[in-house]
């Protein structure tokens, strides 16, 4: 049966390596006031160092400008004092250019366990046959690339705050260079078809080749530029 997913949703926590309990734990970091790139739920983020834009050193920035960026985790919302109302404000995504009252920084919440697994949607079928799809397990991939910069609003919904990113099948590699390692299909009965070509007929838009799979961080800033799971 073809899959029902037709839209990407970024990275959604789904257990941890070793089948240990997943608390959905997150920690608080900082986004520099006025940062010029939007961030969405389920989007990988990094510390701004020499591997990032290096405009906001020590602050969290998008980790989605290249598929090889080491990540500190996955973005999960913000908290700040709104400049217009002076009220404490929580938001599911960071709107580029947000500047809190009194030039304060924005508190950013990040799911930062490097052993956390995530559900993510493929951007096309994984392979033409079941055998070839199985051979891709253990390979590394990137998410939809979203460039850093003032115009970077295209990687999520401004209504729900959810990322619309997908795992890009064409980036698959057997080495450790990419951010995410593919572990297995997510065993979602309506979205586990790895080999059917995505449906392009608008009349059949509810059916697609966009299967849901499970990935884990492969390049983490907590472990330098090496691989977490290789």
Protein Blocks (a to p, Z undefined) as FASTA:
>chain_A
ZZfbfbdebjadebjehiiacehiacdddddehiabdcdehiacddddfklnolaghiac
dfklbfkbccfbdcebdadddfklopacddfbdcehiacehhiacdddddfbfkbccddd
dfbdfbfbfklmmmmgopacddddddedjklmklbcfklopafbdcdfklgcfblmbmbd
cfbdehiaklmcfkbccdfbfklmmpccbdcdddddfbdfklojadfkZZ
